[in-house]
Amino acid sequence: DKRVGLAIANGDSLLPTPIAALARSSQFYVQLKDLIDENAVNVLVVGLPRGLDGQETAQTNTTRSFARELKQNIDLPLYLEDEALSSVRAREALKDKVHSKEDIDSLAASYILDDFISNHPEVVNG
């Protein structure tokens, strides 16, 4: 709701790299479009939160709404990927380092993107 963690994977190595966390401000789409252009992004992946048993939650619905808004503002293919425990994994990976909430969000985004790449080779390989 407050910010969106971003990661990118280049076409050669397909190794996701955290790049930023953007605040959901009035400048969100301007900043996002700039990053998309700078990095020649051709597919968007949005992490979809679910409950521990895989059930849809209020946050799932909020994220689906955000994905629809994103699709209206950015003309790229958009996929939803389960984000199960991505933030927990990011917090664990950064626990011994000085980090911010933005660092957690962007690292979690890289985990979601890595899962997407593994789960959808048909999209990644064209």
C-alpha positions in Angstrom: 0.0 0.0 0.0 2.8 2.4 0.8 5.6 1.4 -1.6 6.3 -1.1 -4.3 9.6 -3.1 -4.3 11.1 -3.5 -7.8 13.6 -6.0 -9.2 14.8 -6.7 -12.7 16.3 -9.6 -14.6 18.2 -9.0 -17.8 17.6 -11.1 -20.9 20.9 -12.9 -20.7 21.5 -14.2 -17.2 17.9 -14.0 -15.9 19.3 -13.3 -12.5 16.9 -11.0 -10.6 18.4 -8.0 -9.0 16.6 -5.7 -6.6 16.6 -2.1 -8.0 14.3 0.1 -6.0 11.2 0.6 -3.9 8.9 3.3 -5.1 6.5 5.1 -2.8 2.9 5.0 -3.9 2.8 8.8 -4.4 1.5 11.0 -7.1 4.8 10.5 -8.9 4.6 6.7 -8.8 3.7 6.0 -12.4 6.1 8.7 -13.7 9.0 7.1 -11.8 7.9 3.6 -12.8 7.7 4.5 -16.4 11.2 6.0 -16.3 12.6 2.8 -14.7 10.8 0.7 -17.3 12.3 2.8 -20.2 15.8 2.9 -18.6 15.9 -0.9 -18.2 14.0 -1.9 -21.4 11.4 -3.8 -19.4 9.0 -5.9 -21.5 7.0 -7.8 -18.9 5.7 -6.9 -15.5 5.3 -9.3 -12.6 3.3 -8.5 -9.5 3.6 -10.5 -6.3 0.2 -11.9 -5.2 -0.2 -12.3 -1.4 -2.3 -15.1 -0.1 -3.0 -16.5 3.3 -0.9 -19.3 4.8 -3.3 -21.9 3.5 -3.3 -20.3 0.0 -6.6 -18.6 0.5 -7.5 -15.2 -0.9 -7.3 -12.4 1.7 -8.1 -8.7 1.8 -4.5 -8.0 0.8 -5.0 -10.3 -2.2 -7.9 -8.3 -3.4 -6.0 -5.0 -2.8 -3.1 -6.4 -4.9 -5.5 -7.5 -7.7 -6.9 -4.0 -7.8 -3.4 -2.5 -7.9 -2.6 -4.9 -10.8 -5.6 -3.7 -12.7 -4.6 -0.1 -12.2 -1.0 -0.9 -13.2 -2.3 -2.5 -16.4 -4.3 0.6 -17.2 -1.2 2.8 -16.8 1.5 0.6 -18.3 1.1 -1.1 -21.6 3.1 -4.2 -21.0 2.1 -7.9 -20.4 1.4 -8.3 -16.7 1.6 -11.6 -14.7 0.7 -12.3 -11.1 3.1 -14.6 -9.1 2.5 -16.0 -5.7 4.7 -14.1 -3.2 4.5 -16.6 -0.5 7.0 -15.7 2.3 9.1 -13.5 0.0 9.2 -10.7 2.6 10.0 -13.2 5.4 12.9 -14.5 3.3 14.1 -11.0 2.6 14.1 -10.0 6.2 16.0 -13.2 7.1 18.6 -12.5 4.4 19.1 -9.0 5.6 18.9 -9.6 9.4 22.6 -9.2 10.0 22.9 -6.1 7.8 21.8 -2.5 8.2 18.8 -2.2 5.9 15.6 -0.3 5.4 12.0 -1.4 4.6 12.7 -0.4 1.0 15.6 -2.9 1.0 13.3 -5.6 2.2 10.7 -4.7 -0.4 13.1 -4.7 -3.4 14.8 -8.0 -2.2 11.4 -9.6 -1.8 10.6 -8.4 -5.4 13.7 -10.2 -6.6 12.6 -13.5 -5.0 9.1 -13.1 -6.6 10.7 -12.5 -10.0 13.0 -15.5 -9.5 10.0 -17.7 -8.8 8.2 -16.3 -11.9 11.3 -17.1 -14.1 11.4 -20.6 -12.7 7.7 -21.2 -13.0 7.1 -19.7 -16.4 10.0 -20.5 -18.8 7.5 -20.1 -21.8 7.2 -16.4 -21.0 10.8 -15.8 -20.3 12.1 -17.7 -23.3 9.6 -16.2 -25.7 
